[in-house]
């Protein structure tokens, strides 16, 4: 299972082609499944050594730095592990790779993705003495968030290997140049001032939910922290002032390069941007965010359980944890002991940020709700914000301009913005009944969004059509009011 809508027939055809390609040309198969880089040749165990295969959402710098360090360990050398193959497809392909027995370790991608893998029996229980010892080095929770996950039988299934916070990166030069205030909360970003440059200049960058797990977590934080309906209205106001990007890297780059004043950010992208561009600052929304544990786990189908456990054990040591602080990575370790190492001692600013992060008092985030609604959630976002973005921007621009021209007061602006962002109602393709996009309806159709591509495609189209009509109707109401 994944948090993206899989198109089963297309996916299976692609997988079949890739299997053929792997048989004929191993490198071609890896390029498809491991497109972000890393070693691209599957090494022969008999002739060249043993190979550990890691399925990950992590970027190339992490591959390179952690691979070099792990292969230099006594453990790797004693067990003849001479290479790591990194596979980095989008999450809808993870199930197939694990089922095919091609994966040893799953590492990075956020709790929802790993909870889905756990739910679908694709992770191996971490019940050995070694894994229990490794897990004992990690706090059970940090800032109210679980750092370990157990299944219904009480077995440990994944452990956090790093922590992440979620906020936004501001480009102070952009904000200053356009006389815009510095935001400090998600609610601030819904202010009409960030739409005051419309229709020519978007001020916010947001990632399309199906294309970025980190931005999706931000949107879930907003709808859980502010309440479902208020959260979607807030997102509509933000998206109306935004440009939508197809990925978290592209979203982050927009603030870093000064295309916009604010980008949705997971913390390590924010820290990296700060280091690259002194005009930029990563901001943790005050009382409106969470800390996540980013998991590591062992694939249920691995044929190298001992190597996989050896890697996980090493990953949860102070030295390996300190590698997160490498200037090419700049992520937050899950273990405080990382800052006792030589590299940790050189990163006093990150240590101060670590202490601030672990003390963060954010919202009470419901991981179960995220798991139960995620597939429907991401497609709804795409339907009403990405696919109907032109109409959304037109509507929000009309409201904002009417407000600044004195035709609407603040309460009237909020009223029309509420009509604009209110979750839409459409006819269910299967039952024929009309349903608003509520938590209950999202939960009821979540499995269909995953398994039934025909249903998912049809309701996606209906949500988009309904959103366009809703935006146009609200815009016409405002235009009639001021004409």
N, C-alpha and C positions, 0 to 999 in steps of 0.2 A: 504494500500500500504506500502511497505517497500523498503529499499534500497538493500535488498537481493532478489535474484531470488526465488520466491516461486514455489514449485512444487505442484500445486493445488490438484491433485488427492491424492498424498501421504499425503499432509497436512490434507486434509479432513478426510482421513481414520484415521490418528493419532488422530485428534480431536474427532472423534466419539468414539474411544477407551477410550480416556481420560474422556469424558463425562460419559461413563459407569462406569469408575473407580471412578469418583468423587461421583456418586450416591451410589456406593457400599462402597467405602473407601475414605473419603474426604482427608485424608492425602496423599494417593497415587497420587491423582489428583494434589495436590499442589506441590508434589515433582517434577512432570513433568514440571509444569509451573513456579515453583518458585525455581529452582534448586540451586540458590546461597545462600539459607539459610533464616534466619528470622523465624517468627512464622510459624509453619507448620500445625496448626489446625484451621479450620474455626469455629469461636465461634458462638454459638447460641445467637441471639439477645434477644430472650425472656428470657432466663435463665441466661446468663452471661454478657450481655451488648452489646453495639453497636460496629460494626467492620467497619473500614475504609480500603478500598483495594486500594493499590498503585501499578501501573505498572511502572517498572523502569529498567534502565540499571545500576543503582548504585550498589556498592558492599556492602557486609554484614556489614562492620563497620559503614557505613552511616545509614543503616537500624537500627542498634542497638542504636546508639547514638541519632538519631532524633526521633525514636519511644519512647524511655524512656523520652526524654524531652517534646515531645508533649503530651503524656498521662498524664504528671504531671501538665499540664496547667489547669487553671480554666475553659477554654473553653471545653476541653475534659471531665472534670469531670462534668460540668454542663449539658453536652449533653449525658452523659453516654457512651462515647467512651472509651472502655476498651482494645481495641486491634487494631493493624494494621496488615493486611495480605499483604505481599510483593510478587508480582509476577514478575519474572525476566527472561522471555523467550527471545530468540533472536528476532529481530524486525519482522521477517516474521509472527510471531504469534500474534502480537499486534492487528491487525485488528479484528481477530476472537474473542479475549477476550473482546474487546470494544463492538463489535456487539452483543455479548452474554449478555451484561449488567452486566459483572462481575467486572468492573473497575470504581473507583471513581476519582482518580487522576493519571495523567501521569507525570512522573518526571524524567528528565535526559535521554540523548541519543543524544543530538545535534540538531541543527536547521533543518537539512535536514529531519530527521525522523519526527519531529513535523510539518514541512511544508507539508510533505506528509499526515499526519493525518488531518491537516487543509484543505488541498485540497480535501480530500475525506470525508469531513463533519463528522469527528469522534471526533472533539473537540467542547466543549460548549463555546459560546461567554462569555467573562468576562465583562459583561455590568452592573452588579449590582453596587450600590453605594460602597459596601464593596470592590469589586474587583477594582473599579476605584481608590479608596483611597489607596489600597495596591500597585497598579501599580504606583501611583504618587511618591512612595518612591524610585523607580528605575529610573535611568537615561534613557532617550530615546535611547542613543547610548553611547558606550564606545570605544575609539580608532577606531572610524569610523564604528563600527559594531552595528547593531540594537540589542537592548535589549528587544524589544517588537515586536510582529508581528500582523498585522491587515489583515482581509480578504478583499475581493473586495467590501464589503459593509461598510468598515471602522470600523468594530467591532474588538475589541481587542481579540486575540485568545490564545496567550501564552506570558509569561513574563519570562525573564531570572532570574534564582534563584542563579546562580553562573556564573563566567566567566572562560574561559579556553584559554590558548595559546598553540601553537603547535611548537615543536622543536625536539631536540634530547638530549639524555643523553650520556655523554662520560665517559668511565672508564679510568682515567688518567694512572693507573698502566699498563693496557693492552697497551695503546698507547705508553707509555715510554718503556715498555719491547720490543716492536716491532719497535721502532724508527719511529713511525708514528706521523704526526703533529696533533694538535688539530683543528678540523674543526669549522668554524663559520657560514657557509651558506650551503644550499642544494647543491649549485654549487661546493663547496669544496668536498662534499662527492662523486661527480662524478669523482674526480681526480684519475688517474691510481694508485697513491700511495696506495690507499685503496684496490687495487687488486694485490698489489705486493707480497702478501703472498699466492696467489692462486697457485695451486688448493687445497692446504692442509688446509689453515686457512682463513675462511671468517672473515671479520673485522666489518661487519655491520649486524644489525638485523632489518628486516622489517616484518610487519605483513601482511598476506594474506588479500587483500582488503575486500572480502565478510565476513571475520571473525572479523573485527575490524573497528568500525565507526571512531575512532580517527585516526588510521593510514590512512584510506581512505581520511579523511579531509586533512591530510598532502599531500597525492598524488594529491588531487585536488588543493591545494595551489601551488604545484610545477607546475602543468600544466597550471594553470591560471596565476601565477606570472611570469613564464619564457616563456609563450606561449605554445600552444598545442603541436606542433611538438618537439620543444626544450625540453619541459617538459617530454615528453615520452622518448626521448633520454637520458635525465638526469636520469630518473627512471631506464632505462635499464642498464646504467653504474653502478648506485647504487646497483641494484638487482644482477648484475653480481658479485659484491664484497660481496654480502650478503648471509645470510641464511634466508629463509622465514619461519616464525612461524605462527601457526594457532591461533592467538589471541593476543591482546595487552598486556595482563599480561605476557605471555610467551616471547613476544618480549622485554618487559622492563626487565624481569629477566635476559636476556642474557647479558646485560651490567652490571647489578647489581652484577651478579655472576662471571663476568670476562670471559664469553664465547666469547664475542666480545668487540670491542672498542667503538662502537656507536650503540645506539638503538633509533628507532623512538619513540617519547614520547609526550603524552599530559602532560601539565605542572604538574598536581598533582601527576602523577606517577614519574615525574622527581624529585619533591620535596621530595617525600617519599623515593626514592632511595638515594638521597643526605643524608637524615637523617640516613639511614641504613648503608650506605657504604661511608666513607669519601673519598674514591678514586674517587667517581663519582660526576659529575656536570651536572646540567640541563642547556642547552644553547638555548637561543632564537635566531634563525637565523636573522642576521642583515638585516633589510629591506626586508625580504623574508617570513614573516609569517603574521598571523592575530590573532585577539582576537575573540572568540566566546562567545555568551551568551548561557548558557545551560538551556533549558526551563523547566518550570512547567506549566501544563494546567489541565483542568477538562474534563473528558471524556463526550462525548455527551450523552451517555446512562446511566449515573449515576442515581441511585434512591436516592442518598444522596447529593444533590446539596449543601445544607447548610453546611454539615460536610466538604465537599470538599473545599468549599470557606473558611471555618474556618481554614483549614489546610494551604491553600495557603496564607491567610492573616497572619497567625502566621509565616510561613516560611520567609516572607518578613519583619521581624522585626529585629532590631539590634541584639537582643539576639540569635535568631535562626540563623541569618547570621554568628554570631561569632562561631557557632559550626563547621563550615567548617574548622576552624583553630585548631580543636582538633588534637593532635599529631597522632591519628589513621587515620585521613582523609587528612589533609593538602591540602585543595582546596581553591581557591580564591573566596571570597564572591563577590557578585555583588554590595553590598552597602558599601560605605566607613565607614558608621556609625558602622559597625561591630568592627572596631578597637578602638571605644570609650568604649567598654565594658571591664569588667575585663579580660576576656580571650584575647580580642584583644590587650589590653595593655601589655600582656605578650608576644606578638608576633611582636616585632618591626622589626625583619628581614623580616617577611612576609609582614608587612606594607610597607617596602621599596620596596619589590618586587611588591606589588600591585601598588604602584605609578609608578614604571618603566613599568609595564604591560599596565596600562591605558594610558600611554603616547606613547606607541609603535606606530610607523608609519610603517605600513606594506603595503601589496599589497591591491589593490582595488578588494576585493573578490566578485564574483557574485553568490549570493545564488540561484537566479532563474536558472542560468545555471547548478548549482549543482543538483537542483531538476529535471531539464529536461534531464539530462544525467546520473544520478547516477547509475541506475540499469545496464545500458550498461557499464558504466565506471568500476564498480567493477568486472564484469565478464570478461571484456577485460583484466584487470590487472591479474586476476587469470589465464586466458588462456595463455597469452604470457610470464608471469614471473614465476608463481608458477608451472603450469603444464608443461612448457617447460624449467624448471630451469636448468636441467643438460646441455642441449644444449646451453643455454645462458651463463652459467659459462665457458663452454669449449671455446666458441667464445671469450668472454671477456678476458679469460686467455691467449689465443693465441695472441690477440691484445696487451695486456699489456706486455707480455714477449717479443714480437717483438720490442716494444717501448724501453724497458729497455736494450735489447740486441743491440740497435742501428740500427735496420733495419727500423724503422719508426721514423720520426720526429713528433713533436707535432701536426702539421696540418694534417699529414697523419693519426695519431692516431684518431684525431677528425673526419676525413672523414670516416674511417671504423667503428668507434663507431656510427656515424650517420646512416650508412647503417644498422647497427645492431639494433638500437633502433627505426628506422623509423616505424610509425604505419603500420601494415600489410594490404594487400588488399585480400579480399576473395569474393567468389560468394555468393550473398544473397540467402538463401534457398527458399524464396518465389518468388522473382522476376526473379532470374537467372542472374541479373546484378552484375557486379563486383564493389565493393565499398572498398575504403580505410577507415580505422577507423578515420574519421574526426569528428569534433564537429557536423557538420550537419548530418552525418550518425548516430552518437551516439544518437542524439536527435530524429531522425526519427524512430529508432527501440526501443527506451526506453520503451514504453508501451508494446511492444511485449516481451521484456525481462522479464517483470513483469507478464504478463497475459498468454503468450503462451509458455509453458514449452518445447514443441517440438521444436519450433523455437529457443528458448534460448539454448537448449542442442546442437542442430545441429551447430549453428553459433559458439558456444563455442569451439566445436571440430575443426571447420574449422580454427578459429583463432589460436588454438594451433598448428595444423599441419602446417599452413603457417609460424608461428613463428619459428618452428623447422627447416624448410627448409631455412628460411632467415638466421638464425644463422649459419647453416652448410655452406651455400654458402659464407657468409662473412669470416668464418674461413678458408675455402678452398682458397679464394682469397689471404688472408694474408699469408697462408702457401706457396702458389705458388710464392708469391713475394719474400720470404726469402729463398726459396730452391735453 
